[in-house]
Amino acid sequence: MLHKKEEASSVNVALCKGLACCLRGGDQLSKAVQNWMGIEPGEMTVDRYFYLKESACLFRCAEAPALKINDDVFGEVLPSKGVYFLQKVSDKKISDKSTQTFNGKNPYQVELDKND
C-alpha cells in the first residue's frame, strides 16, 4: 500500500538503509540525493514531483548502495550517478510540459562535486 504522499507524487525515490548499503557508501548517496532534491526522507518537493523515502532494504546487497526510482532498482550507485538518474527524470518532466514554467532550466540542477 502506498503512502498518501507517494500517491500524490509522480516520482517516488527510495534510499536503501540496509547494512550492506550503509557500509558501501549509502550515506554519501543519501546526502547527495537529499542535497539535490532539497528535501529529507518523508518529504515531497514543492512542485510535488518527487517524494523521497528510506527503505529498510532494497535487496541489492551484492550491488550496494542501491536506489529505487518508482519501480526500478539500481545497484552500485555512486552519489554522482544517483543525482544523474534524478536529473534525467527531471529533464524529462520539463521537456514533457507544454509550457516552460522554469524558463527551460532544471529547477533541481546543481553542480556535482568532482570528488563523487
N, C-alpha and C positions, 0 to 999 in steps of 0.2 A: 504494500500500500504506500502510495506517495504522500509525502508531507505536503500540506497546502501550498507552501511556498514553491515547492518543486513543480506542482501542477501549474502554478501561475507563471513560471519562467519558461523561456524557450530552450535554454541550455542548462543542464544540470551537471555540475562538476563535483567529483568526489576525490578527495585526497586519502590515500591509504595510510592508516596509522598502525598497521601491523608491525611486529618486531623486525622482520626482515627489511621492510621499507625504511623504518626508523634507523636501522643500523647502516643502511646503504645510501643515505642522503635524502630521505623523505622529508626531513625537517627543512633542508635547504629548498627543496621543491615547493614545500608548503609556503615558505616565506616568499619565494619568487611569485607564486600564483596569487597569494594574498596581496602582495605589493602591486602587481599588475592590475588586479581587479579593483583594488581599493576597498576590499571588504574582508571580513573574517568569516570562518565557518559558521553556518547557520544564518547567514545574511544573503540578501539579494542586491544586485547592482541597482542604482537609481532608476535606470531605464527598464528594469525588470527582465532583462535579457538573460543574465547569468544568476544562478543560485549555487552557492558553494557550501559543501558539507564535508565532514570527515567520515570515513568508513573504517570499521574495525579491521577489516581485511578485504582486499580485492582479489585474493587467491592467485597472485602472480609473484609469489615469494621468490622463485628462482630468477625472476626478471625484475627484481626490486630496484628502485622505487617505482610504484605504479600510480597511474592517474586514470580516472574514468570520466569520459565526456559523453553524456547521455548513455547509450548502450555500449559504447566502445571502450574497452580497457586497453591501455597502453603500458608496456613494461620498459624497464631501463630508461626511464625518463629523467634526463638531466634538467635542472632548473630552466635553462635557456630553451630546451626542447618543449617543455611544458608550456612556457609562455608563447612559443612559436605556434603550437597547436591552437591555443586560445586566440591568438591574433588571426589565424586563418579562419576560425569560426566567426570571429567578429567582423573580419573583412567581408565575408560572405553576407552577413547581415546587412552591412552598409550598402553593398553593391545590389542587393535584392530590393532595397527601398526605392520607391518611385520618386520620392523627393529626398534630396540630400539634406538631412537635418543637421549634419555635422560639417557642412562645407567640404565634403569629400575626405575628411580626416577621420582616422580611427580614434574615438574618444578614449579608448583603453591603451593606446600606443604609448610605450615608454622606452627609454634607452635601455638596452640589455647590458648588463655588466659583463665586461670582457673576460672576467675570471670564472664565469659559469661554465 
